[in-house]
Amino acid sequence: MKIKNLKNMSIKRIFHDPIHKEIAFDAGKPEELMIMELIDTVAFQRLRRIKQLGAASLLFHGAESSRFTHSIGVFCIARKIYKRLIESKSSFSEKKFVLYGAALLHDLGHGPLSHTSETIFMHDHEQWSENLVTNYSPINSILKKYDNELPRKIGELFQSKQLFSKPLRTLISSEIDCDRLDYLLRDSYNTGTNYGLVDLERIISALTFLPDGNIGIKPKGVIAIEHFLVLRNLMYRTIYNHKVNEISTWILGKIVYTIKHNYEKNIWLDNSLHKWIFSPSKVDFDDFIRNDDITFYYHLIRWKDESFEPLSTLCKMFIDRDLLKASDISFLSKINRLKILAFATKLCEKNGYDSEIFCGIKERSFKGFESNNALKIWDGTYQSALENSSALIKTLMRSDESSFIIYPDMIKNEIKKEISLIKNNS
């Protein structure tokens, strides 16, 4: 990032981004000055310390980017769409501040390791994003300088209450929004895969206004949207729902579970993380901001070296990447899955592992494309639902479910043999 003076003496700040290249902010434009001020707040800088892909770096070593970089990328896409599509509509000019603010701040409420927090702490990042925007003074005081109602408008947009502007809702939270457009590109780049190479410019150029004022898609953009949705499906199947991610989340969840059920053993916890685990309703803004990936990892390292069993072993597994194993049992009936679980449970106990901690079934579902007739194709005369314009998109609307049996490495061979035996006898 560099700062330089322009001829008109306004300040221009430039972020060099691996996806969007040069992202420039001009303080001579009020809406971009607002964004610069928001970026410099403690709450937004905290996002540098929240990994975008959570524990996925245990699988994809390049997956070290942060919610900070992603959030700036989402703003960049929102600004591109505004300039290409909305700027010419004078009735939407005042919505620029809402769109830009919501795009930048949409992930402000994420906990440690991003979505992993929602599983292990039962943390609602969208609710916290709204809370920070509407009630956290360093953020809402900046927003109110530009529009006294701006915190409320952005907060309502996060919580799906914003009815006065359909285009904003589509751009901030829909199946094809600025958030998804950035994270597919960014996550594909950082994991070293090629699944998420979205034709961003083609999609943006295909956006148009429907007669009801919402955003639709020109016929020329259908193939680019098909491509986007296929890539999204592949990213979920190969990265987001990968079994190593499931195992890592399982271990972290069992760490928190063990702490909750053994607090009488005088486990070391700082005050903020203590609230996150034992009394989340009492977490205030200071507690929220203090808890990031660095703080959480520090606790894991201390517990690894200083705690009792099984907490010490669980932390060692995660920190040293000496993980539990998982086998896919999605193809088995529910009865046979329970047979495998019973078999694994006995083996765990026989080998000295607490089966409630180190063994279990992890199920995961992936929802396909959900349009609900909301995304329309518009050729200037007729409009139709996106899914009715593409057989491929209809196929991508199907949901998918997976099921894994998780267990210690020591019993891997026996588990695999038993799975094969049950499969052959089914």
N, C-alpha and C positions, 0 to 999 in steps of 0.2 A: 504494500500500500504506500502511496506517496501523496503529498500535498503540495500544490503549487498555486501561485497567484496567476489569475487570468488578466487580460488587458483591462477588463472592466472592474478589476480589483475584487471580484467575488472569489470565494474560496472554492476550489474544485478538489474533491477527494476521489481518488481512483483506487479501486480494488482490482487486482489482477486475478481473475478467476479461471480455473482450468476448464470450465464448461462454457461460460459466457464471455470469456476473454476480459476485455476492459469494461468494468462497470463503474461509471463515473457519476458523481453527485455534485450538483452545482448549487452552492449556497445562495446564489442569486435568485433561485426559484424557491418560493416558500415551502412547497410540498417536499422538495428535496432537502432543504435545510432542516425541516422537521425530521426526516429520516436520519440525517446525520446526527442530530441531537439524540434521537432514540438509540442509535447504534452505540453511542458513548455512555449510555446508562449502565449501572452495575448489573441490572437484571439481564440486559441483552448481552453484555460481555461474558456473563456466566455461561452462555450457550457455547462459548469456545471450549468449555470444559464438560460438555455433554456430547458423547459420541453419537453421530447420526445413525449408525447401524448397531448400536449397543454392543453386544458381545460377538458380533460377526467377525471381528478382527481375529478371533481364535481360529476361524476357518479361512477367511480371505485376508491375508496379512496387510493388504493395502487399504482396508476399510477403516481408516483412522480419521476420516473427516468429521466435522462437528455440525451441530445444529446451527451454529453461527453461519458457516459458509452456505448451508442449505437455505437458511432464511433470507440471506442477501440474494441468493439465486432466485428464490420465489418472487421477491420484490422486482428483480430485473425482468422476469417474464411478465409480471403484472404491468410494469411500465411499458414494455414493448406492445402488449395487447392494447393498453389504453391509447398509446400514440397511434397505433395502426387502425384501431376500430372505433374507439369511444370519443377521442378528442374532437372529432368533427361534430359530435352531438352536443350542442350547447346545453341541453337539459341535464347532461351528466357531468358538466365541468366541476360542480361543487362536490361530486362524489369521488374526485381524485384523491383527496386526503383520506377518505374512508378506505378506498381500495389499497392505496400504498401502505397505510398504517396496518391494515389487517394482513396484507401479504407479508410484511416484515415481521409482525409480532405473533403470527398464528401458532408458532411452536414455543412461545416464551415460557409456557407452563410445564415443559417436560422435566421429568425427574432424572436421576442417575441412569445412564445407559438407555435413555429414551424410552421406547415402548416397554422395555423390560420392567420398568418401575410400575407399570400398570398391572402387571402380574404379581410381582413380589410385594409391593406396598399397597396394592389396590388404589393406585394414584390416578386421578382423572386429569390428564394434562390439558384438555380443552377447558374444563372448569377453572383450572388454575390460570390459564391464559386469559380468560375473561376476567377473573378476579384481579390479576395484576394490572390489566388495562384499565379497569374501572375503579379500583380502590388503592392501588399502589402509587403513592404521591409522585415519586420521581418519573414515572411513566405518564400518569394522567395529567400532571401539571404541564408537561410538554404538549400533549395533545390539546389541552384546553386553551393554550395560547393561540391555536389556529382555529378552533371551533369548540365552544364550551360543551357542545353535545357530542363531540367526537369520541370520547371514551365509551359513552353509552352506545353509540352507533356501531362501533367496532365490536364491543362486547356482545351485542345482540346478533351481529353477523356470525360470531363464533358459535353461538348457541342456537343457530337456525331460527331466530326470532325475527330476522330482518325481512320484512315483507315489501318494503317500499321500493326496493330495487333488485329485480330479478337478475340482471346481469352481474351485479356484485356477488350474489350468492353463487352463481354458476362459476365465476372465476376463482372464488375462495374455497368453496366446498361442493364439489360435484365429481362425477366419475372422470371428467376430463378438466381438471382445474390446474392452476398455476403450481400448486404444491406437487401434484403427481407428475406434471411435466418436468419439474426440476429433479425430483428425487429419482426418477427412473434414469435420467441422463447421468446424474451425479453418482448414484450407487453403482451403475454399470461401469462407469469410468474407474471408480475407486476399488471395485472388487476385481478389476481386470477381465471382466466378461464383456461380451459383445451383444448381450440380449437387449439392452435398453437404449439402443441407438435410435432415438426418436427423431423424426423429421420435424423438428420444432417450427422452423420457418414455414413449412408447408401447412402445418396445422393452424398457425396464427393467421396466415394469409387466407385460410378457408373460413374463418369465423365471420359471421354476419349477424345482423339484427333481424329477428322475427317480427311479424306484425304486432305481436303482443308486447314487444319491447325486450324480450329475453334474447339471449345469444343462441344462435343456431349455427349450422354448418352448411356451407355451399357443397353442391354435389362433387365438385373437384377434390374435396377434402376427405371423401369417404375412405379411399384407400389408405391415406395417411392415418386416419383414425383406426382403421382395421389393424394396421401395423402397430400402432401404439398399444392397442388392447391385447394383441398377441404377445408383444414384448412384456407387458405388465403381467400377463399370465405366466410367462416363462420365468420372470424375475421372482415371483412368489414361489413357484415350484422349486427353483434351484438355489435361491439365496435366502429370501425372508423366512421360508418354512423349512429350510434345510435342517436335518436331524441334529447337527452340531449346535445350531441355535436353540433347538428344543432342549437338548441336554444341558446346555449352559444355563438356560432359564430355569430348568428343573433344579439344578444345583443351587442357584441363587435363592430360589423360592424355599428350598429346604434349609438353607442357612438362616433365613429370616424366621422360618417355622421353628427351628431349633432354639433360636434366641428367645422367641416368645414363650416357649414351653420350659425354659431352663433359666429364667432370669434370676432365680434364687442363688445361682452359682456365681453371682457377682461379675457378670460379663462387662468388660469395659465398653462404654458407649459415650460419645459426646452428647450434650443436651439436645442438639438439633436432631440427630439421627434417632435418639431415644424417642422423641415425639413422632417422627416419621413411622417408627415401628409400633409403638405402644399407644399413642394417642394422636392419630393423624388429624383429628378435628381441632387440635390445639396448635398445629403448625402455623406459625405466623410468617410474615414476609421475610424476616431475618432468618428464621429456621429454613425456609424454602431455599433462599439464595445460598446459604452455607452448604447445602447438601448437593454435591455434584459428583462427577465420576472420580475426581481426585480424592475427595473426602471419603467416599464409599470404598474405594480401593485401599485407602490407608487403613480403614477398619478391617477389611478382609485380610490384609497382611499381618496386622496385629493379632487377629483371632487365629490365624494360621500358626503363629509362633507361640501364643500365650494362652490359648484356650483349651478346653476339655474336648473329649470325643463325644459325638461325632463332628462337632463344629470345626475343630482343627483340621480334620481330614477333608471335609467339604471345602473349606477355604483353600487348602493345598491343591485339591483337584482343580479348582477354578484358576487360581493364580499361576500354577505350574503347568496348566493345560494337560493335566493327567486325568482326563474326563471319564465319566461313566460311558458305557456303550449303549447303543440302541439298535434294535432290529425292527424292520417294517413288518407289521402283522395286519396291515389293512385288508389283505386278501382273505383273512380268516373270518369265520363267523364270530358273533359276539360270545357264544358259548366256548368256542375254541380259544378265543383271546383270554378268557377267564381261566381256562386250563393252563395256558402258558404262564399267566400271572401266578397261579398257585404253584406251578413247578418252579418258577424263578424265586418265589418267596421262600420256599423250602431250602433251595440252594443257598440263598443269601444267609439265612439263619444258620445253616450248617457250616458256612464259612466265616461266621462271626460278624456279619453285617446286620444292622438293623433294617429289616425289610421295609419298614414304613418310610425310611429315609432314602435308602439306596436302591429301591426297586419299585416299579409301578408302570402303569400304562399312561402314555401321554397322547391325547387325541387333539387333532388340529383340523379346523375346517377353513376352506378358502372360498369366499363368495365370488362368483363370477361377476361379469359386468352387470350392473344394476341401473338400467336407464329409467324404468317405470314411465316410459313414454316422455321423459323430460327433455331429452336431447333430440332435436328435430333437424331434419334436412330441409333446406329452403332454397328453392331455385328462382325465387322472385315472384312465382305464381302459386305454386303448390308446396305444401309442407307434409312431411311424413316422419314417423318415429324412426330414429336411427336404426334400431334393430329390425325394422321392417324393410330397410333398404339394403340389408346385407345378411346373407345366409351365414357367413363366417361369424359375424357379431352375435347372431342368435346362438351359435354353437358356444361362443365364449361366455354366454350367460349362465351356463351350467356351473353349479357349485361342485366342490371336490372335498373329500375328507380323507384324512390319513390317520393312522394309528401306529404307535411305536411302543415296544416293550423296552423299558430302561433298566439296566442292571450293571453290576460291577464287572470289570474286565476279566476278573478271575474265573467267572463262570460262563464266559462267552461261548466256548465250544459246546458245552452241554446245552445251552439255550438254543443255539443254531440247529443242533441235531434234533432237539425236541420239536422245534418249529417245522423242520423238514418232515419229521415223522408224522406230525398231525396233518400237515398239508397233503402228504401222500395217502393218508387214510381217510381223507375227507371225501 
